Amino acid sequence: MDWLATLKSIAPTVATAFLGPLGGIAVSAVGDLLGVSDATQTKIADAIKSGQMTPEQISALKKLELEYQNNEKERGFRYAELAFKDRDSARHANVQGGTQRYLFWLSLVLLAFTLGCEGYVLFNGLPADTPDIVVGRVLGLMDSVALMVMAYWYGTSSGSAQKSELLAQAPAK
């Protein structure tokens, strides 16, 4: 059973808020309704997957859904748009503040340094008297930095979340 699809069928606005920048508030609220202590997405997923939700809990979730819908109307935003607006405002701040050019050059330097170090190790071998684990850790950290630079410029997290959701909905072969 796909717990997120179940939550979306009961309370779609709450489920959308779950995955956005205000997800912590939604997780806490749903956790309280389901009686989950120290609520996390995993614990809530387990509670929903168990199929043990009472009619009172489902009713409380629907009531919470109405509250979230009213919040959207009163505050003039949609939970589905918050994640997009959050990323968009950060990028606009960079452009307006003039830091975009510096970030571009910093990104190029980080990528060039990463590729240069990895190329050095590939063609020249490990530096003498350096433990393999240390070199592996350093190169792994540099790979992580390169991935973060690429994620900043190309924004992989949103597309990855959509891909995961589509794969979860695909029929099993």
C-alpha positions in Angstrom: 0.0 0.0 0.0 1.3 3.4 -1.0 0.9 5.4 2.2 1.3 8.8 0.5 -1.5 7.9 -2.0 -3.7 7.0 0.9 -2.9 10.3 2.7 -3.6 12.1 -0.6 -7.0 10.4 -1.0 -8.0 11.5 2.5 -6.3 14.9 2.8 -4.6 16.1 -0.4 -3.6 19.5 0.8 -2.1 18.1 4.0 -0.2 15.5 1.9 1.1 18.3 -0.4 2.2 20.3 2.7 4.0 17.1 3.9 6.5 17.3 1.1 7.1 21.1 1.1 9.1 23.6 3.2 6.4 23.5 5.9 6.5 19.7 6.0 7.6 19.6 9.7 4.4 21.3 10.8 2.3 18.9 8.8 4.2 15.9 10.0 3.7 17.1 13.6 0.0 17.7 13.1 -0.7 14.4 11.4 1.4 12.6 14.0 -0.7 14.1 16.8 -3.9 13.0 15.1 -2.6 9.4 14.6 -1.1 9.2 18.1 2.4 8.9 16.9 5.0 10.1 19.4 8.0 12.0 18.0 6.4 12.0 14.6 8.5 11.5 11.5 7.5 10.7 7.9 8.6 7.2 8.4 6.6 6.6 11.6 3.5 8.2 10.0 4.0 6.0 6.9 4.1 2.9 9.1 0.9 4.0 10.9 -0.9 4.5 7.6 0.5 1.3 6.1 -0.7 -0.8 9.0 -4.3 -0.1 8.0 -5.2 0.4 11.7 -6.6 4.0 11.3 -9.8 4.4 13.2 -12.8 6.3 11.7 -12.1 9.0 14.3 -8.6 9.5 13.0 -9.8 9.6 9.4 -12.4 12.2 10.4 -9.7 14.2 12.2 -7.5 14.1 9.1 -10.4 15.4 7.0 -10.9 18.2 9.5 -7.2 19.0 9.3 -7.5 19.1 5.5 -10.3 21.7 5.8 -8.0 23.8 8.1 -5.2 23.6 5.6 -7.5 24.6 2.8 -8.8 27.6 4.8 -5.2 28.5 5.6 -4.4 28.6 1.9 -7.4 30.9 1.2 -6.7 33.2 4.2 -3.0 33.6 3.5 -3.2 33.6 -0.2 -0.8 30.8 -1.1 -0.9 27.2 -2.0 1.2 24.6 -0.3 2.0 23.1 -3.7 3.6 26.4 -4.8 5.7 27.0 -1.7 8.6 24.7 -2.6 8.8 26.3 -6.1 8.6 29.8 -4.7 11.3 29.0 -2.1 13.8 27.9 -4.8 12.7 30.7 -7.1 13.1 33.5 -4.5 16.6 32.2 -3.6 17.7 32.3 -7.3 16.2 35.7 -7.8 18.0 37.0 -4.7 21.3 35.8 -6.2 20.6 37.5 -9.5 19.3 40.8 -7.8 22.1 40.8 -5.3 24.8 40.4 -7.9 26.1 37.2 -6.4 25.2 35.1 -9.5 28.5 35.9 -11.3 30.5 34.9 -8.2 28.6 31.7 -7.7 29.2 30.9 -11.4 32.9 31.3 -11.0 33.0 29.5 -7.7 31.1 26.6 -9.3 33.6 26.4 -12.1 36.6 26.5 -9.8 35.1 23.7 -7.6 34.3 21.5 -10.6 37.7 22.1 -12.2 39.5 21.3 -8.9 37.4 18.2 -8.4 38.0 16.9 -11.9 41.7 17.9 -11.7 42.3 16.0 -8.5 40.4 12.9 -9.7 42.3 13.0 -13.0 45.6 13.2 -11.1 44.8 10.2 -9.0 43.5 8.3 -12.1 46.6 8.9 -14.2 49.3 9.2 -11.5 48.0 6.8 -8.8 47.7 7.5 -5.1 50.1 9.9 -3.4 52.9 8.0 -1.6 52.4 7.2 2.1 48.8 8.2 2.1 46.3 5.7 3.3 43.7 4.6 0.7 40.8 5.4 3.0 41.9 9.0 3.3 42.2 9.5 -0.4 38.8 7.8 -0.9 37.2 10.1 1.7 38.7 13.2 0.1 37.6 12.2 -3.4 34.2 11.2 -2.1 33.8 14.6 -0.5 34.9 16.3 -3.7 32.3 14.3 -5.6 29.6 15.4 -3.2 30.6 19.0 -3.7 30.5 18.6 -7.5 27.0 17.0 -7.2 25.8 19.9 -5.0 27.1 22.4 -7.6 25.3 20.6 -10.3 22.1 20.3 -8.2 22.2 24.1 -7.6 22.4 25.0 -11.2 20.1 22.3 -12.6 17.8 21.6 -9.7 17.5 17.8 -9.5 15.6 17.3 -6.3 12.1 18.3 -7.6 12.4 16.2 -10.7 13.8 13.3 -8.7 10.8 13.4 -6.3 8.4 13.5 -9.3 10.2 10.5 -10.8 10.0 8.5 -7.6 6.3 9.2 -7.3 5.6 8.1 -10.9 7.7 5.0 -10.4 5.7 4.1 -7.2 2.5 4.5 -9.2 3.6 2.3 -12.1 2.2 -1.2 -12.3 4.4 -4.0 -11.2 5.7 -6.4 -13.9 
